[in-house]
């Protein structure tokens, strides 16, 4: 059976614009370059699974509206399996409004809508998909869906001994009691700070945070850095994985590029540090163009950057 990436979480219709001034600099800003795109953490990771040639199954919710076509159309075209995406009644497809200033550091307003509108039928569809997944499968999921849905999915995947990667957005929803069932936890600096209750200001702080995340029970703790690198704590020690230093055109979806490609590497049997290297390479490439899915690059480009970055990995301590 083929390897299968199960991606559970948010599915959005993205509306993205470019700004010449930073958001908040005045009451009304003139934007340009409006794009209507597919987005959401689960949608983005599922897109990457298909891009890397795997059987990629998306689990999530959209509304019964025209925005569902915007959210799902590019995924369908990419080959993502959408049979387990269900339609919410009484809630529209989630909408993400994204403003990207000249420095590439996007700001997002998310109307979560259908992502939070789950019923028993939809929950059972998730459990059935996990139960029927091939043995060579991995579950990657986020907390932009209700915590009880994440709990059901993690418990079901753990019972089948499937690897589980959790992107803890929104961090306040994370249930710490689940972490011993989790293979890897992949927050960014802000999310890690929220989970651990203290600021993370530099690489040393991030290294300690990665260890603390692993201390919650996950086998691997990762902190994604703003420049596209990361700190990873695993059984072999704590490592820093570098950024390529490429300037950011648009950071939208870069964190999802990391988590999705990191999960794909684990699915393919790569060890933790190599998986983190794949994730960092994908994130560094993702910021070089506008949008999330349109900016993602495939295996050949990611592996090319992996070769460049690998000699710069540093082991910090055991």
N, C-alpha and C positions, 0 to 999 in steps of 0.2 A: 504494500500500500504506500502511496506517496506521503511525504511529510505534510502535515497540515498545521497552519497557523490559525488558531481560534482567537478572534479579536473582539472583545466585549467592551462596550462603553459608548462614548458620545459620537453622534453623527450629526453634522451641522450643514446648513447652507451658509457659506461664507460670503460676506459683502466686504470687499477690501478696496481701500483708496490710498493714494499717496499724498503726503503733505509736505509743503516746503517749510512749515513752521511746526514746532513741537505742540502736541495737544495741550490745551490749557493756556496757551500764550495769549489768546484773546477769545471773545465769546463765540464768534463765527469764523471758521477757517475755510479757505477755498481749497478744495481737494481736486485731484485729477486721477485718471487711470482707473476708474471704477471697474472692478472685476467681480463676476459672480462665479463662485467656485464651490467645490465640494470640500468639506473639512470635518473637523472633530477628531479627537484622539484615536478612537477605535477605527474610524474610517481611514485615517492616515496610515495607521499601522497595517490595516488590511490591504491597503493599496501597495504598500511596500512588500508585503508577502507575495502578492501577485507579480510585482515588478521583479522580484528575485526568483521567480519561477516555481513557487510553491502553491499547493492547494490552499487558498486563503478564504476563510469563512468568517463573515461579519455577523456579529450578534448585537442587536440594538433596536432602537425605536425611532420612527419618523412619524410625522402627521399624515393625515389623509388630505394632502394639499399639493399645490403645484411646486412648492419648495422641495418636496421629497424627490422630485425628478432632478432638481439641481444638485441635491446632496448625493444621490445614488447614481446618476448617469455616468460620470467619469469612472466610478468604481466598476460598474457593469462593463464598460468598455475595456477596462484594464483586466477583466477576467475574475474579479472578486465574486465569490458566491454569496448571493443576497437572499437566498430562500428563507433564512432565519431572521431577517429584518422584518419586524412586525409594525403595524400601523396603530397608533394611539387614537382613541376617540376622545374628543374634548380638548386636545392639545395639538398645536401645530408643530411642524418640523422645527428643530432648534435653529436659531439664527445667531451667527457670530459676526459682529461688526468690528472691522479691523482697520486701524489707522496706522500707516507706516511713514514716519518722518524720514528725513534725509539720512539720519544715522542708522536706519534699519531697525531700531528698537521699537517694535510694534506695541500698540496698546489695543486691548481687546475688550469689548463688552459682549457678554454672552447671555442670550435669552434661552434658558435650558429647555423649556417646553417639553417636547416628547421624550427627551432623554430622562426626565424624572417621572414620566407618566407610565408606570408599569402596572400590569394586572397579573392575575394568577396564570392565565393562559400564556402570556409572554414569558413569565418566569419558567414555566414548565418547558417551553420551547428551548430555552437556554440549557436546562438540565438534560433534555433529550439529546441536544446537539453534542454536549460534552460526553454523555454516555456512549454515543454512537461514533465518536471520533476515532480514527485509527490510533494504534498504540504509539506511533511516532508523531505525536501532536504536542503542541505547546499552547498554553492559554496566556495571552497578554491582555490586561484589562486596566481600566482607570476608574476613578471615583467620581466621574461626571455623570454617573447613574446612581440610583439609591444604594446605600450601604448594604441593605439586605439582599439585593441582587448580587453584589460582589461576594457577599458571604456565601450565598447558595452556590455560586459558580466556583469559588475557591475550594469549598468543601467537596464538591463533586469532582473537581479535577484532581485534588489531592488524594481522594479515595482511589483514583485510577493511576496514581503516581505520575501524573503528567507534570512537567515543569510549569511553573507559574511566575510570570513577571508582572509586577504591580507598579503602575505609574500613579503615585498618590496625589492626584489632583481631582478633587479638592482635598487638601490634607486634613481638614477638620472632620472629614467623614471616615478616615481610616480607623479600622478596628484592630487594635494592637494584638488582641488575642488570636487573630488569624495569622500573624507573621511567622510562627513556626511552621506553617504549612506552605510558605512562599519561598520560591527559589531566589528571586531578586526583587529589590525595591529600588526604584530609579527616580527620586525627586530631583528637582533643580535646587539651587541654593536657598531660595525663598521658601520652598516647600519643606526642605529639610530643616530649616530654622523653625518653621511652624511646628513640625513634628517633634522637635527636640527641645523647644522652648528657649532657645538662645540664638543670638546673632551668629552668622557665619560670614566673616569678613575677608578671609584670605585662604590660601591653599592649606596652611596648617590646620585652620579651623575645619575646612572641608574634609581633610583626611580624618580628623577626629570624628566628624559627623558621620562619615562613611562607616567607621568602626562602630559607632553608636547605633546606626541603622541595622547593621549586622547583629548587634547585640539585642535588638528587638526580637530576633529569632530567624530572620531571613538568612539564607545561605550566603547571599551576596548583597552588600550595601554599596550603592553608587550615589554619588553627588555629581550632577551635571553642572558644569561651570558655564558662566556667561559667554566665554570665548569659544565654546565648542569642545573643550577638553573635559576631563572628568577625573574624579578620585574614586577608586574602587577598592573595597575591602572584601577579601575572600579567604578561603582556607589557607592559601599560600602567602598571605600577607596583605599589605596596603600598597597600592601602586597609584602613580599619577600618569594619566594618559594625556598627551599634549594636544593642543590645538594647532592647526596649520597656520594660524595667524591671518587667514584670508579676511579682507574687509567684508562686513555684512551689508548687503543690499537690502535684505528683508529677513528678519529672524523668525517670521511666522512659520510654525511647524517644525522648527529645527529640533526642539526637544522631542517631538514625536518621531522625527527621523532617527534620533539616537535610540529611543526606546524600541521602536519597531525593528531596526537593524540589529540592535543588541539581542533582541528576542529571536530573530532569524538565525543569528550566529549560534545561540544556545540550541535552537531547534536542530541545527546541523551538526551539533556535537562539539562545538568549540568551547575551550575553557573560558573562565570568567574574564580574564584580562584580555584575551584575544577578542572576545565578544564586545567588551567595552571599547577596544580599539576600532572595531567595525562601526560601532555606534558613533564614536567621535568623528570618524571619517565621513560618515553619512551626514551628520549634523553640520560639519564644516562645509560640505558641498551644498547643503540645502539653503544656506544663507546667501548664496551667490546669485539668486534669481528671485523674482517676486512670486508670492503664493506659497502654499505648502506642497500639495501633490504635484503641481506643474514644475516645481523646482527640484523634486526628488530625482536622483540619478541611480542607475542600476548597478549591478554587480561589478562590471568591468571598471567603471569609474571609481567606485568605492574601494575596490581592491587595489587600484593604482595608488590611491592616497594612503591606504593602509601600509603599503610597502614603504612609503616615504616617512610615515609617522612612527613606525615600529621601533627604529633604533633610538628614539627619544623617550620611550617608556622608562620610568624610573621606579624602582622599588624603594619605598620609604622606610618600612620596617616590618618585622614579622607580626 
